[in-house]
């Protein structure tokens, strides 16, 4: 009798009436349909390219590009290969995305806090900023700032808001430190200080959970992150040399210059994404119950301390998920740089496509690069979101 019941239950467990079986069958069927569609698209593209005499494959990456890239973080010339040229574009995309993410986050946090400030003027000014930049198309903002940069005076009559810093139609020029061996030791000390600060914060948190008593965190971590590089700087002889830009002939010599395209793209991305982040921060702060603020005041905390120690840590759990979407949008929106001639990955890949005719391969590389960057950001932000989430 038991065997008969078992024989009756086994087919039922494997039938489509079972929810798990239905889910697995649906996923397998969807995956098979996607693979079949990709196969048909690939074979059709290969057939059409062969009929038109277009050689498929990525062999063109080893060919000489024949053109130089205006901005490059690695050595590059017109004799470099397409592969190296694409790496130059990738580094430019990563650079502008990383800098814009940091600046937009800082701006967005400040705007979000200002949006809930008791100061009427600060609240209205921040609201006006959000409404203007959030509701204006990003491409229009990029073109606007690029036009502004191009309307600046030439280098001989460049604006100088600070000594040694110049704004002209050639871009943004500023001093840079003269390289010294002590700087390498400072970087190593900074890495050690950051690691030590993280370890100290973890030890302080464990001590607080175990004993209920808090160790000071702000000043010790600041001392580790800033103090160790400062000690390395002192031990290395306190090098303070600066390569200051100076006017020579028709352009600046010395320092470093960021092109008008890069400056315009950065300003537009930071202002646009910063407005969205500001609203996200505002929503996160307002989502924390007012009782939390009242409890903080009852404990004698000032408004600033209550915001930093009580409200923001709880608001982070609400802020991080939509913040991830804004970071992904920023990286993808950076491809609009092609409209003003900044040599990002999309721009240099488009040039390679026009010269070689390898459109399918070029578009595939663009998709692969942006997909990889987006997945990397998502993985990191999801890890951070789990780390700050509620622990039961």
C-alpha positions as CSV (number, residue, x, y, z in Angstrom):
1,X,0.0,0.0,0.0
2,X,2.9,2.4,0.8
3,X,4.6,1.5,-2.5
4,X,1.4,2.3,-4.4
5,X,1.0,5.6,-2.7
6,X,4.6,6.4,-3.5
7,X,4.1,5.5,-7.2
8,X,1.1,7.8,-7.2
9,X,2.9,10.8,-5.7
10,X,6.1,10.6,-7.8
11,X,4.3,11.4,-11.2
12,X,2.4,14.2,-9.5
13,X,5.7,15.7,-8.2
14,X,7.1,15.7,-11.7
15,X,4.0,17.0,-13.4
16,X,3.2,20.5,-14.5
17,X,0.8,20.8,-11.6
18,X,3.8,21.2,-9.4
19,X,4.8,24.9,-9.1
20,X,8.5,24.2,-8.9
21,X,8.4,22.0,-12.0
22,X,6.4,24.7,-13.9
23,X,9.0,27.3,-12.9
24,X,11.9,25.2,-14.1
25,X,10.2,24.3,-17.4
26,X,9.4,27.9,-18.0
27,X,13.0,29.1,-17.4
28,X,14.5,26.3,-19.5
29,X,12.0,27.2,-22.4
30,X,12.9,30.9,-22.1
31,X,16.6,30.2,-22.1
32,X,16.2,27.9,-25.2
33,X,14.2,30.6,-27.0
34,X,16.9,33.3,-26.2
35,X,19.7,31.0,-27.4
36,X,17.7,30.1,-30.6
37,X,17.0,33.8,-31.3
38,X,20.7,34.7,-30.8
39,X,21.8,31.9,-33.1
40,X,19.4,33.0,-35.8
41,X,20.6,36.6,-35.5
42,X,24.2,35.6,-35.6
43,X,23.9,33.2,-38.6
44,X,21.8,35.8,-40.5
45,X,24.4,38.6,-39.8
46,X,27.3,36.3,-40.8
47,X,25.5,35.3,-44.0
48,X,24.8,39.0,-44.9
49,X,28.4,40.1,-44.2
50,X,29.8,37.2,-46.3
51,X,27.5,38.1,-49.2
52,X,28.7,41.8,-49.0
53,X,32.4,40.7,-48.8
54,X,32.8,41.9,-45.2
55,X,35.2,39.9,-43.2
56,X,33.8,39.0,-39.7
57,X,35.7,38.5,-36.5
58,X,37.9,40.5,-34.2
59,X,41.1,40.4,-36.3
60,X,40.8,44.1,-36.9
61,X,41.8,44.8,-33.3
62,X,45.5,44.0,-34.2
63,X,45.5,46.4,-37.1
64,X,47.0,49.9,-37.0
65,X,44.3,52.4,-36.1
66,X,45.8,55.3,-38.1
67,X,44.5,58.1,-35.9
68,X,45.4,59.6,-32.5
69,X,43.2,60.2,-29.6
70,X,43.2,63.6,-28.0
71,X,43.0,62.5,-24.4
72,X,44.7,59.4,-23.2
73,X,45.9,57.9,-19.9
74,X,48.3,55.6,-21.6
75,X,50.8,56.1,-24.4
76,X,49.0,56.2,-27.7
77,X,49.8,57.3,-31.3
78,X,48.3,57.0,-34.8
79,X,50.4,53.8,-35.2
80,X,48.7,52.1,-32.2
81,X,46.4,49.2,-32.8
82,X,42.6,49.3,-32.6
83,X,42.8,47.3,-29.4
84,X,45.0,49.9,-27.7
85,X,42.8,52.7,-29.0
86,X,39.7,51.0,-27.6
87,X,41.5,50.6,-24.2
88,X,42.1,54.4,-24.3
89,X,38.4,55.0,-24.8
90,X,37.5,52.5,-22.1
91,X,39.9,54.3,-19.6
92,X,38.4,57.7,-20.5
93,X,34.9,56.3,-19.9
94,X,35.9,54.8,-16.5
95,X,37.6,58.0,-15.5
96,X,34.7,60.3,-16.3
97,X,32.2,57.9,-14.7
98,X,34.2,57.4,-11.5
99,X,34.8,61.2,-11.0
100,X,31.2,62.0,-11.8
101,X,29.9,59.3,-9.4
102,X,31.9,60.7,-6.5
103,X,31.1,64.4,-7.2
104,X,27.4,63.7,-7.9
105,X,27.1,61.7,-4.7
106,X,28.6,64.5,-2.6
107,X,26.4,67.1,-4.3
108,X,23.3,64.9,-4.0
109,X,23.8,64.3,-0.3
110,X,24.3,68.1,0.3
111,X,21.2,68.9,-1.8
112,X,19.1,66.2,-0.1
113,X,20.0,67.5,3.4
114,X,19.4,71.1,2.3
115,X,15.9,70.1,1.0
116,X,14.9,69.1,4.6
117,X,16.7,72.0,6.2
118,X,14.8,74.3,8.6
119,X,16.4,77.2,6.8
120,X,13.7,78.6,4.3
121,X,16.2,80.1,1.8
122,X,18.4,77.0,1.7
123,X,15.4,74.8,1.2
124,X,14.0,76.9,-1.6
125,X,17.3,77.3,-3.4
126,X,17.9,73.5,-3.3
127,X,14.4,72.9,-4.5
128,X,14.9,75.2,-7.4
129,X,18.1,73.5,-8.4
130,X,16.5,70.1,-8.4
131,X,13.5,71.2,-10.5
132,X,15.7,73.0,-13.1
133,X,18.4,70.3,-13.6
134,X,16.2,67.2,-13.1
135,X,13.6,68.4,-15.7
136,X,16.1,69.5,-18.4
137,X,17.3,66.9,-20.9
138,X,20.9,65.8,-20.2
139,X,22.0,66.1,-23.8
140,X,20.8,69.7,-23.7
141,X,22.8,70.4,-20.6
142,X,26.0,68.8,-22.1
143,X,25.7,71.0,-25.2
144,X,25.0,74.1,-23.1
145,X,28.0,73.6,-20.8
146,X,30.2,72.8,-23.9
147,X,29.0,76.0,-25.5
148,X,29.9,77.9,-22.3
149,X,33.4,76.4,-22.2
150,X,33.9,77.3,-25.9
151,X,32.8,80.9,-25.2
152,X,35.5,81.5,-22.6
153,X,38.4,83.8,-23.5
154,X,41.5,82.4,-25.1
155,X,44.5,81.4,-22.9
156,X,46.1,84.8,-23.1
157,X,43.1,86.3,-21.4
158,X,42.0,83.3,-19.4
159,X,40.0,83.6,-16.2
160,X,42.0,83.1,-13.1
161,X,39.6,82.5,-10.1
162,X,42.5,81.2,-8.0
163,X,46.3,81.8,-8.3
164,X,47.6,79.2,-10.7
165,X,44.1,78.0,-11.9
166,X,42.9,79.1,-15.3
167,X,39.7,78.7,-17.2
168,X,39.9,79.3,-21.0
169,X,38.4,77.9,-24.2
170,X,41.2,75.4,-24.1
171,X,39.8,73.9,-20.9
172,X,40.5,73.9,-17.2
173,X,44.2,74.2,-16.2
174,X,45.6,73.8,-12.7
175,X,48.9,72.9,-11.0
176,X,49.9,69.4,-10.1
177,X,52.4,68.2,-7.6
178,X,55.9,67.5,-9.0
179,X,56.5,63.7,-8.6
180,X,58.9,62.8,-5.8
181,X,59.8,59.3,-4.5
182,X,58.1,60.3,-1.2
183,X,54.8,60.3,-3.0
184,X,55.0,56.6,-3.5
185,X,55.5,56.1,0.2
186,X,52.6,58.4,0.9
187,X,50.3,56.3,-1.3
188,X,51.5,53.1,0.5
189,X,50.9,54.8,3.8
190,X,47.4,55.9,2.7
191,X,46.5,52.3,1.7
192,X,47.8,51.0,5.1
193,X,45.9,53.8,6.9
194,X,42.6,53.0,5.1
195,X,43.0,49.3,6.0
196,X,43.8,50.1,9.6
197,X,40.8,52.5,9.8
198,X,38.5,49.8,8.6
199,X,39.8,47.3,11.0
200,X,39.5,49.8,13.9
201,X,35.9,50.6,13.0
202,X,35.1,46.9,13.0
203,X,36.8,46.5,16.4
204,X,34.9,49.5,17.8
205,X,31.6,48.1,16.6
206,X,32.2,44.7,18.1
207,X,33.3,46.4,21.4
208,X,30.1,48.5,21.4
209,X,27.9,45.4,20.7
210,X,29.7,43.4,23.5
211,X,29.9,46.1,26.2
212,X,27.5,48.9,25.2
213,X,30.4,51.4,25.4
214,X,31.6,53.4,22.4
215,X,35.1,54.0,21.3
216,X,35.9,57.3,19.6
217,X,35.8,56.6,15.9
218,X,36.0,59.8,13.9
219,X,39.3,61.2,15.1
220,X,41.2,57.9,15.3
221,X,40.2,56.9,11.7
222,X,41.0,60.4,10.5
223,X,44.4,60.2,12.1
224,X,45.1,56.8,10.5
225,X,43.9,57.9,7.0
226,X,45.5,61.4,7.0
227,X,48.2,61.0,9.7
228,X,50.1,58.1,8.2
229,X,50.6,59.7,4.8
230,X,51.5,63.0,6.5
231,X,54.2,61.1,8.5
232,X,55.5,59.5,5.3
233,X,55.6,63.0,3.7
234,X,57.6,64.3,6.6
235,X,60.0,61.4,6.6
236,X,60.5,61.8,2.8
237,X,61.7,65.4,3.3
238,X,58.4,67.2,3.0
239,X,58.4,67.7,-0.8
240,X,56.1,70.5,-1.8
241,X,57.1,71.1,-5.4
242,X,54.2,72.1,-7.7
243,X,54.2,72.1,-11.5
244,X,52.5,75.5,-12.0
245,X,51.1,76.3,-15.4
246,X,52.5,79.4,-17.1
247,X,51.6,81.2,-20.3
248,X,54.1,80.4,-23.1
249,X,53.4,81.7,-26.6
250,X,49.8,80.8,-27.3
251,X,49.1,78.2,-24.7
252,X,49.9,77.1,-21.1
253,X,53.0,75.1,-20.2
254,X,53.2,73.1,-17.1
255,X,50.4,71.8,-14.8
256,X,47.7,69.8,-16.4
257,X,44.8,70.8,-18.6
258,X,41.3,69.1,-18.8
259,X,39.7,69.6,-22.2
260,X,36.5,71.6,-22.6
261,X,34.8,68.4,-23.6
262,X,35.7,66.6,-20.4
263,X,34.8,69.6,-18.2
264,X,31.4,70.1,-19.9
265,X,30.6,66.4,-19.7
266,X,31.5,66.3,-16.0
267,X,29.5,69.4,-15.1
268,X,26.4,68.1,-16.9
269,X,26.6,64.6,-15.5
270,X,27.2,65.8,-11.9
271,X,24.5,68.5,-12.0
272,X,21.9,66.2,-13.6
273,X,22.5,63.0,-11.6
274,X,23.2,65.1,-8.4
275,X,19.6,66.4,-8.6
276,X,18.2,62.9,-8.7
277,X,20.4,61.8,-5.9
278,X,19.3,64.8,-3.9
279,X,15.7,63.7,-4.1
280,X,16.6,60.2,-3.2
281,X,18.4,61.4,-0.1
282,X,15.5,63.6,0.8
283,X,13.0,60.8,0.5
284,X,15.3,58.6,2.6
285,X,15.6,61.1,5.4
286,X,11.9,61.8,5.5
287,X,11.2,58.1,5.6
288,X,12.9,57.8,9.0
289,X,10.2,58.3,11.6
290,X,10.1,61.6,13.5
291,X,10.3,59.6,16.7
292,X,13.9,58.8,15.9
293,X,14.8,62.5,15.9
294,X,12.8,63.2,19.0
295,X,14.6,60.3,20.8
296,X,18.0,61.7,19.6
297,X,17.1,65.1,21.0
298,X,16.0,63.6,24.2
299,X,19.4,62.0,24.6
300,X,21.0,65.5,24.2
301,X,22.2,65.2,20.6
302,X,22.3,68.3,18.5
303,X,20.5,68.3,15.1
304,X,23.7,67.7,13.2
305,X,24.8,64.8,15.4
306,X,21.3,63.3,15.3
307,X,21.3,63.5,11.5
308,X,24.7,61.9,11.2
309,X,24.4,59.3,13.9
310,X,20.7,58.4,13.9
311,X,18.9,59.5,10.8
312,X,21.3,58.9,8.0
313,X,22.4,55.4,9.0
314,X,18.7,54.3,8.9
315,X,18.0,56.3,5.8
316,X,20.9,54.5,4.0
317,X,18.8,51.3,3.8
318,X,16.2,53.2,1.8
319,X,18.7,55.4,-0.2
320,X,21.1,52.7,-1.5
321,X,18.7,50.7,-3.9
322,X,17.6,53.7,-6.0
323,X,21.1,55.2,-5.7
324,X,22.4,52.1,-7.5
325,X,20.1,52.9,-10.4
326,X,21.4,56.4,-10.6
327,X,25.0,55.2,-10.8
328,X,24.1,52.8,-13.6
329,X,22.3,55.7,-15.4
330,X,25.3,57.9,-15.0
331,X,27.7,55.4,-16.6
332,X,25.3,54.8,-19.5
333,X,24.6,58.5,-19.9
334,X,28.3,59.2,-20.2
335,X,28.1,57.7,-23.7
336,X,26.4,61.0,-24.8
337,X,30.0,62.4,-24.8
338,X,30.1,61.4,-28.4
339,X,27.9,64.5,-29.2
340,X,30.7,66.9,-28.1
341,X,33.7,64.9,-29.3
342,X,35.0,63.6,-26.0
343,X,36.9,60.3,-26.9
344,X,35.0,57.9,-24.7
345,X,34.6,54.2,-25.5
346,X,31.5,54.8,-27.7
347,X,33.3,57.5,-29.7
348,X,36.5,55.6,-30.4
349,X,34.5,52.4,-31.2
350,X,32.3,54.4,-33.7
351,X,35.5,55.6,-35.4
352,X,36.8,52.0,-35.6
353,X,33.5,50.9,-37.1
354,X,33.5,53.6,-39.7
355,X,37.1,52.7,-40.7
356,X,36.8,48.9,-40.7
357,X,33.2,48.3,-41.4
358,X,33.1,45.8,-38.4
359,X,29.8,47.1,-37.1
360,X,28.6,43.9,-35.5
361,X,31.8,43.4,-33.6
362,X,32.0,47.0,-32.6
363,X,28.4,47.1,-31.2
364,X,29.1,43.8,-29.5
365,X,32.1,45.3,-27.7
366,X,30.1,48.3,-26.6
367,X,27.4,46.2,-25.2
368,X,29.9,43.9,-23.4
369,X,31.8,46.9,-21.9
370,X,28.7,48.7,-20.6
371,X,27.2,45.4,-19.4
372,X,30.4,44.6,-17.5
373,X,30.6,48.0,-15.9
374,X,26.9,47.9,-14.9
375,X,27.1,44.4,-13.4
376,X,30.3,45.4,-11.4
377,X,28.5,48.4,-9.9
378,X,25.4,46.4,-9.2
379,X,27.4,43.7,-7.4
380,X,29.2,46.2,-5.3
381,X,26.1,48.2,-4.4
382,X,24.1,45.0,-3.6
383,X,26.9,43.8,-1.4
384,X,26.9,47.2,0.4
385,X,23.1,47.1,0.7
386,X,23.2,43.7,2.3
387,X,25.9,44.9,4.7
388,X,23.9,47.9,6.0
389,X,20.6,46.0,6.0
390,X,18.7,45.1,9.1
391,X,20.1,42.1,10.9
392,X,17.6,39.8,12.6
